[in-house]
Amino acid sequence: MLSKRKFHMMMQRDFNMMPMLMVMVFIAVEGVEQPIIVHEAGVAELYFNYRYINSTEPPILRFSKFETNGELTYIGTYHNGSSNVEDRFKARIDLLTGKLRINSTMREDSGCYECELQILRDQLFIKKTVNLTVLYLDMPVIVSPKNVVEGDLLDILCYSGAAYPDPILTLFKGQQLIHNKTGTILNHTISKATRNDTGDYICRATNDVGSKDSYLMRIHIKYSNHSKEDKEDTPSNQPTSKAIKLGIGVGIPSFLLLLVIIAFIVKKFQNNQGDDVTRTQNTVEMHPVLQNGIQNNGR
């Protein structure tokens, strides 16, 4: 049994023979070849296998690609040892005997490719197809508020970016694995953030291509010197600084009001004492007069 390499070397040799001679050419059996899977920026070689048949005319191999709308895009032809590739494909595509080679593959290269074998003299037209899949992975993105108050809700989102197949998304805080999920979006929610959630976070995407990390996201949890827990732990019989301030604020106006009331009472009392003294003096001054009156009436 011939190996694939020897098989194509023999086919190349036979196609390069003079068409005046009786040559052995390879005729495709219609059908779909095994799919080809490569990584982005790699090299894809799409083989269209043939079997022997006698002919005096080397075949024409016409290569095309099916677009998403079902239409065929012509790539080029290979005939009798020479290829003719469309200008827009020349930089990356080579056409050989029974083979299409794509250099520096891109994700847009994924799809179904067709090779039509034509022997015009014999009116023979046979088609074969090969499916190409290009695997790729872009850097993921991490999104989160950078400043959060302790006790608030904290949402951390990871987006995979473009990737095929779908990656496994993993969220890390430093070197600690926090959460992972297969898909394009990972949402990690902390219902009540604490100061311990402060740290450096990254998102990692992994698929058959490899792994890529997002940019580092620094999340800072703000907190006060006296947290809610500290306030709840304070004994009820020990006044807090706020209660003391409140007592002082209420006591000063009350003290001033008391002084005003006392001053008013003292002044009122002094006024009443003055009236009593005046009445007493009047009584003392009138007393001799009354006495004189009484004496005159007696006489």
C-alpha positions as CSV (number, residue, x, y, z in Angstrom):
1,M,0.0,0.0,0.0
2,L,1.3,3.4,-0.9
3,S,1.8,6.0,1.8
4,K,0.1,9.4,1.3
5,R,3.5,11.1,0.5
6,K,4.5,8.5,-2.1
7,F,1.0,8.6,-3.5
8,H,1.2,12.3,-4.2
9,M,4.8,12.2,-5.4
10,M,3.7,9.6,-8.0
11,M,0.7,11.7,-9.0
12,Q,3.0,14.8,-9.4
13,R,5.4,12.8,-11.6
14,D,2.6,11.4,-13.8
15,F,1.0,14.8,-14.3
16,N,4.3,16.3,-15.4
17,M,4.7,13.8,-18.2
18,M,4.0,14.9,-21.8
19,P,0.4,14.8,-22.7
20,M,1.4,13.1,-26.0
21,L,2.0,9.9,-24.0
22,M,-0.5,7.6,-22.5
23,V,-0.4,8.6,-18.8
24,M,-2.0,7.4,-15.6
25,V,-4.0,10.1,-13.9
26,F,-6.0,10.0,-10.7
27,I,-9.7,10.4,-10.7
28,A,-11.6,11.4,-7.6
29,V,-14.4,9.4,-6.2
30,E,-17.1,12.0,-5.3
31,G,-17.6,12.5,-1.6
32,V,-16.4,14.3,1.5
33,E,-12.8,13.9,2.8
34,Q,-11.8,13.8,6.4
35,P,-12.1,17.3,8.0
36,I,-9.0,19.3,8.7
37,I,-8.5,21.1,12.0
38,V,-5.7,23.6,12.6
39,H,-4.8,26.5,14.9
40,E,-4.9,30.1,13.8
41,A,-1.7,31.2,12.1
42,G,-0.8,27.6,11.3
43,V,-0.6,25.7,8.0
44,A,-3.6,23.8,6.5
45,E,-3.2,21.1,3.8
46,L,-6.4,20.0,2.2
47,Y,-6.0,16.7,0.3
48,F,-8.4,15.5,-2.4
49,N,-7.6,11.8,-2.9
50,Y,-7.7,10.0,-6.3
51,R,-7.7,6.6,-7.9
52,Y,-6.0,5.5,-11.2
53,I,-7.6,5.7,-14.6
54,N,-6.1,5.7,-18.1
55,S,-6.3,9.0,-20.1
56,T,-4.2,10.8,-22.7
57,E,-5.1,14.2,-21.1
58,P,-3.9,15.5,-17.8
59,P,-6.9,16.7,-15.7
60,I,-7.7,20.2,-14.7
61,L,-8.2,20.7,-10.9
62,R,-10.4,23.6,-10.1
63,F,-10.4,24.8,-6.4
64,S,-13.2,26.8,-4.8
65,K,-14.6,27.6,-1.4
66,F,-18.3,27.6,-0.3
67,E,-19.4,30.9,1.3
68,T,-22.0,31.1,4.1
69,N,-24.7,32.0,1.5
70,G,-23.9,28.8,-0.4
71,E,-22.2,30.5,-3.4
72,L,-18.7,29.3,-4.6
73,T,-15.7,31.6,-4.5
74,Y,-13.2,30.6,-7.2
75,I,-9.6,30.2,-5.8
76,G,-7.6,28.9,-8.8
77,T,-6.7,25.9,-11.0
78,Y,-3.9,23.4,-11.2
79,H,-3.1,21.8,-14.6
80,N,-0.2,19.8,-15.9
81,G,2.3,20.9,-13.2
82,S,1.4,24.6,-13.1
83,S,-1.0,26.6,-11.0
84,N,-3.0,29.7,-11.5
85,V,-4.2,31.4,-8.3
86,E,-6.4,34.4,-8.0
87,D,-4.5,37.5,-7.0
88,R,-6.2,38.0,-3.6
89,F,-5.2,34.4,-2.6
90,K,-1.6,34.3,-3.9
91,A,0.0,35.5,-0.7
92,R,-1.2,32.6,1.4
93,I,-2.5,29.8,-0.9
94,D,-0.6,27.2,-2.9
95,L,-2.2,24.8,-5.4
96,L,-0.5,21.4,-5.9
97,T,-1.4,18.1,-7.4
98,G,-4.6,17.0,-5.5
99,K,-3.8,19.4,-2.7
100,L,-4.6,23.0,-1.5
101,R,-2.3,24.5,1.0
102,I,-3.2,27.5,3.1
103,N,-0.3,29.3,4.9
104,S,-0.8,31.5,8.0
105,T,-4.4,30.4,8.5
106,M,-7.0,32.8,9.7
107,R,-10.4,32.2,11.4
108,E,-12.1,33.4,8.2
109,D,-10.5,30.4,6.4
110,S,-12.9,28.0,8.1
111,G,-15.4,26.4,5.8
112,C,-16.0,23.9,3.0
113,Y,-13.5,23.7,0.1
114,E,-14.2,22.0,-3.2
115,C,-11.9,20.4,-5.8
116,E,-13.5,19.7,-9.2
117,L,-11.5,17.4,-11.5
118,Q,-12.2,18.0,-15.2
119,I,-11.1,16.0,-18.2
120,L,-12.7,17.8,-21.0
121,R,-11.9,15.3,-23.8
122,D,-13.6,12.5,-21.9
123,Q,-16.3,14.9,-20.5
124,L,-15.5,13.8,-17.0
125,F,-16.3,16.1,-14.1
126,I,-15.9,14.8,-10.5
127,K,-16.1,16.9,-7.3
128,K,-14.8,16.3,-3.8
129,T,-15.0,18.5,-0.7
130,V,-13.0,19.0,2.5
131,N,-14.1,20.9,5.6
132,L,-11.5,23.1,7.3
133,T,-11.9,24.3,10.9
134,V,-9.6,27.0,12.3
135,L,-9.3,27.1,16.1
136,Y,-8.7,30.5,17.7
137,L,-8.7,32.3,21.1
138,D,-8.7,36.0,21.9
139,M,-7.7,37.6,25.2
140,P,-10.7,37.7,27.7
141,V,-11.9,40.8,29.4
142,I,-12.7,41.4,33.1
143,V,-15.2,44.1,34.2
144,S,-15.9,45.2,37.8
145,P,-16.3,48.5,39.8
146,K,-12.8,49.4,41.1
147,N,-14.1,51.0,44.4
148,V,-16.8,49.3,46.4
149,V,-18.1,50.2,50.0
150,E,-18.0,47.4,52.5
151,G,-21.4,45.7,52.7
152,D,-22.4,46.5,49.1
153,L,-23.1,44.1,46.3
154,L,-20.0,43.3,44.1
155,D,-20.3,41.9,40.6
156,I,-17.3,40.6,38.7
157,L,-17.8,39.8,35.0
158,C,-15.5,37.8,32.6
159,Y,-16.0,37.9,28.8
160,S,-14.2,35.4,26.6
161,G,-13.8,37.5,23.5
162,A,-13.7,35.7,20.2
163,A,-12.9,32.0,20.6
164,Y,-13.6,28.6,19.0
165,P,-14.4,26.3,20.5
166,D,-16.0,27.9,23.6
167,P,-13.4,28.3,26.3
168,I,-13.4,27.5,30.0
169,L,-13.4,30.8,31.9
170,T,-11.6,30.9,35.2
171,L,-11.6,33.8,37.7
172,F,-8.5,34.2,40.0
173,K,-7.8,36.4,42.9
174,G,-4.1,36.4,43.0
175,Q,-3.2,32.7,42.7
176,Q,-6.5,31.5,44.3
177,L,-9.1,30.0,42.0
178,I,-12.5,31.7,42.7
179,H,-14.9,30.5,40.0
180,N,-14.8,28.7,36.6
181,K,-17.3,28.0,33.9
182,T,-17.5,26.8,30.2
183,G,-18.9,29.5,28.0
184,T,-18.5,33.0,26.8
185,I,-19.5,34.8,30.0
186,L,-18.8,34.2,33.7
187,N,-20.6,36.3,36.4
188,H,-19.2,36.1,40.0
189,T,-21.4,37.8,42.6
190,I,-20.5,38.7,46.2
191,S,-23.7,39.7,48.0
192,K,-21.9,41.7,50.8
193,A,-18.4,42.7,50.0
194,T,-15.9,42.8,52.9
195,R,-12.4,44.3,53.2
196,N,-11.1,40.8,52.6
197,D,-12.3,40.9,49.0
198,T,-9.8,43.6,48.2
199,G,-7.2,42.3,45.8
200,D,-5.9,41.7,42.2
201,Y,-8.3,39.7,40.0
202,I,-7.7,38.2,36.5
203,C,-9.8,36.1,34.1
204,R,-8.3,33.2,32.1
205,A,-9.7,31.7,29.0
206,T,-8.7,28.2,27.9
207,N,-9.6,26.0,24.9
208,D,-7.8,23.7,22.4
209,V,-5.6,26.6,21.3
210,G,-4.2,27.2,24.8
211,S,-4.7,29.8,27.5
212,K,-4.9,33.6,27.6
213,D,-5.2,36.0,30.6
214,S,-7.1,39.2,30.9
215,Y,-5.5,42.4,32.1
216,L,-5.2,42.6,35.9
217,M,-8.1,44.2,37.7
218,R,-7.4,45.8,41.1
219,I,-10.6,45.9,43.3
220,H,-10.6,48.0,46.5
221,I,-13.2,47.6,49.2
222,K,-13.6,50.9,51.2
223,Y,-14.5,50.6,54.9
224,S,-14.8,52.9,58.0
225,N,-12.8,52.6,61.3
226,H,-16.1,51.7,63.0
227,S,-17.9,49.0,61.1
228,K,-21.5,48.0,61.6
229,E,-20.4,45.0,63.5
230,D,-18.4,47.1,65.9
231,K,-21.4,49.3,66.6
232,E,-23.6,46.3,67.3
233,D,-21.1,44.9,69.8
234,T,-21.0,48.1,71.9
235,P,-22.7,47.5,75.4
236,S,-25.9,49.5,75.9
237,N,-24.9,50.7,79.3
238,Q,-21.7,52.3,77.9
239,P,-22.5,55.5,76.1
240,T,-20.8,55.9,72.8
241,S,-19.1,59.1,71.8
242,K,-22.1,60.0,69.7
243,A,-24.4,59.7,72.7
244,I,-22.0,61.9,74.8
245,K,-22.0,64.6,72.1
246,L,-25.8,64.5,72.0
247,G,-26.0,64.9,75.8
248,I,-23.7,67.8,75.7
249,G,-25.6,69.4,72.9
250,V,-28.9,69.1,74.7
251,G,-27.5,70.0,78.2
252,I,-26.0,73.4,77.4
253,P,-29.2,75.1,76.2
254,S,-31.1,73.7,79.1
255,F,-28.6,75.1,81.6
256,L,-28.8,78.5,80.1
257,L,-32.6,78.5,80.2
258,L,-32.4,77.6,83.9
259,L,-30.1,80.5,84.6
260,V,-32.6,82.9,82.9
261,I,-35.5,81.5,85.0
262,I,-33.5,81.9,88.3
263,A,-32.6,85.5,87.4
264,F,-36.2,86.3,86.7
265,I,-37.3,84.9,90.0
266,V,-34.6,86.8,91.9
267,K,-35.6,90.0,90.3
268,K,-39.2,89.5,91.0
269,F,-38.5,88.7,94.6
270,Q,-36.4,91.9,94.9
271,N,-39.3,94.0,93.4
272,N,-41.7,92.5,96.0
273,Q,-39.4,93.3,98.9
274,G,-39.1,96.9,97.7
275,D,-42.8,97.4,97.7
276,D,-43.1,96.0,101.3
277,V,-40.4,98.4,102.6
278,T,-42.2,101.4,101.0
279,R,-45.5,100.5,102.6
280,T,-43.9,100.1,106.0
281,Q,-42.2,103.5,105.8
282,N,-45.5,105.2,104.9
283,T,-47.2,103.7,107.9
284,V,-44.4,104.9,110.2
285,E,-44.5,108.5,108.9
286,M,-48.4,108.7,109.2
287,H,-48.5,107.5,112.7
288,P,-47.6,110.8,114.5
289,V,-50.3,112.6,112.5
290,L,-52.9,110.2,113.6
291,Q,-51.8,110.7,117.1
292,N,-52.1,114.5,116.9
293,G,-55.5,114.2,115.4
294,I,-56.7,112.0,118.2
295,Q,-55.3,114.4,120.8
296,N,-57.0,117.5,119.2
297,N,-60.3,115.7,119.1
298,G,-60.0,114.9,122.7
299,R,-59.5,118.4,123.6
